């Protein structure tokens, strides 16, 4: 039982350190010998619950954990409430519709309503998504403390803020302000060439973003149709917000 307890504690610590930890760093946080920590990590790695970075040698949570978590979340009130609205929206806009959440600093897909005749790529349930290069991720960033949002941007772009990047910081603030003002975010080919993504926040009873409702679309230049899809997305995001309040 001690081994199981230690393995669970290791997963919990790693969930709070998404950049990963070395064997020594994790051992210090668990207050156990490095040799014991290494055995735990080897077992977790063998079961694909953690992965090791080839360059830094640090360990972080593996995507299998996300799949397990998605199985739990799938039965949640949020998912159950959103499912009908997602299906209706997917039919009306003829696009795959995705529900995303953010927990412990990680954003991921937890539900998807697919269109059988849609030519968009499939969205994996439990898949961790980047923040700034996805529409749902930008929605979450818009409601974060700006210091936290900047740290995420620096991490994803591998660019530290310097006097030469102040313009980039101003652009980030302007973009996040725009998302909050207009009620949705748009990405234009950041995720994949020829693909646009749009997302709207879903708010809980406290007015905080509980999730993001999103869809992806081929960039066809038809701005009128895109605006109608955005209008419907906002309407259904509000419908889900009202249902969970």
N, C-alpha and C positions, 0 to 999 in steps of 0.2 A: 504493500500500500504506500510505503514511503516513496518508492520510485514513481508511482502514479501521481502522487501529490506533487512531487518535484517537477515532473513533466508538465503538469497543468500550470504550476507556478511559472515555469519557463515560458510557456505559451502566453500567459497573461503579461509577463514582463515584456516579451517581444512585441505584444500588441500595442504597448505604449512607446515603443522605440522602432518606428517603421523604417528608419534608415539602417537598422540592423545593429547587432552587438557582437563583439568578439567573444570567444570562450571565456577569457579572463574577465571581461566586463560583465557578462551574464553571471558568472560565478560569484562575483562581488555582490551583485544585487540579490542573488539567491542565498548568499552566505553559506555556500557549500564549496568543497574543493573543485578545482578546475578539472581534475580527472573525472569526477562524477558528472560535472556539467557536460564534458565532452561526450560521455557515454549517453547521456540523455539526448543531446543534440543529434548524435549519430542515429539513434533509434527514431527520433522524430523526422530526421531527414530521409531515412529509409522508408518511412510511411508517407512521405511527401507533404508533411505538415509544416516543415520548415525547409528553406532553401539556403544555400551558401553562395555568396558572391564570389565569383572566380578570381576577382582582383583584390578586393579588400579582405576576403576570407571571413567576413562577418555573416552572421545568420539573421534571417528575418522570416516572418510568417510566409508560408507557401499558399498558393491559390486554392489548394484543397480545403484549407480552413474557410475560405470565402464560400466555397460550395456547400460546406456543412452549415455555415451560418445562414446561407440563403435558404436552405431547407427549413430552418427554424423560422426565419422571417416570413417565408412564403405563407405561413398560416396566420400571420399577424392581422390585426384589425385593419391596419393601413392597406395592406395588400388586398385583403378581401373586399374592403370598401371601394378601392380604386379599380378593381378588375372590370366591373361592368362599364364604367366610364371610359376606361382605356379601350375596351373592345369597340364601343360606339365610335370613339374618336378615330381609331385605326380604320374603321370602315368608311367613315366620312372623308378622311384625307388620303386614304389608300396608301398609308405608310405604316411601318412598324413603329409602335409606341412603347416607350420604355419608362419604367418607374425606378428612380434612383434615390438612395439615401446616403447620408454621411454619418459615420460613427467612428469615434476614436481617431479622428483626423484622416479617415479613409472614405472615399466615395466609391459606391459600387451599384451595379444593376441588381435589382431584386425581383423584377417582374417585367414581362414583355408580352404585348399583344401583337402577334404577327399577322401580316396580310399574306395569304397564300400566293397571290399574284404579284407581290411586291418584289422588285428586283434589287432591294437593298440587302446588304450583308446582314447576317443573323447576329443578334445581340446576345451574348452569353450571360445567363443568370449567374450571379455570384462573381462576375468579372469586375475587378478593381479598375476604375477609370482614372485617367489623369484629370487634373483640375482645369488649368488654363486652356488646354487644347480641346476641351469638350464643353458643350453648351450647358449640360447639367452641372459640371464642375464649376463653371463660371457663376452659375446661380448661387451655389454655396459660398463661393468666394465673396460675392457681392454683399453678403450678410455677415461676413467675418470682421474681426478687428483688422484694420488695414495693415498693421505690422505683421500679423499672421498671414494675410494674403500675400504680402510682399515676400515673406519667407518661402511660401509655396512657389511663387513665380521664380524666385532665385534657384530653388531646388530643381524645378522642372526645366528651366532654361540653362542651368549651370552658369548663371551670370550674376555676380555680386554687384550690389548697388554702389556706384562710385560717382564722382562728379560728372563723369562722361555718360552715365546712364540715368541722370535725373529726368531726362525727357521721357524715358521708358516708365519711370515711376509716375509721372504726371499722366501719361497715357493710361496706365493701369487704373489710377484713381478715376479718371474720366470714364473709362469703360465700365467700371463697377458702379459708379454713380448713374450711368445711363441705364444699366440693367435694372437697378432699383426703381428708377423713374418710369421706365416704359413697361416694366413688369415681365420682361423676358430677355433671354440672352441669345445671341446668334454667333455661330462660328462659320467661317467661310473657308473651306478647304484646309483648315489646320489639322484635322484628323485624317483626312484622305482626299486625294486629288479628285475634284469634281463633286465633292460631297458637302452639303450644308447641314448644320444641325441647329435646332431651336429647342429651348427649354424654358419652362415656367416654374416658379416656386409653388409648393403646396404648403399652406400655413396651418399650424396647430392652434389650439385654443388660446395660447399666449402670444400669438402673432409671430411666432418664430418659424423659419422654414423647416418643416418636418421631412420634406422630400422634394424631388424635382420631377416633373413630367416632361418628357422629351420625345422628339422624333427626328429622323434623319431623312434627307431628301436629295435627289440628284439635282445638281445645279443646271437648270434649263433656261434661265433668263426670264421666266414668266413671273414677274414680280406681283402681278395681281393675284395669281393662284397662291403664291407663297404667303401673301398678306392674309388671305382667307384661311389658310391652314394655321397661321399664327393666331388669328382671331378665335378659331375653334379651340386651339390648344389652351389659350388663356381661359376660355369659358369652361372647359372641362377641368382645368386645374382648380378653378374657383369652386366648381361643383364638388370636387373631392375635398377641398378645404372646408366647405360648409358641412360636409358629411362627417368629418372627423372632429369637429369642434364640440 
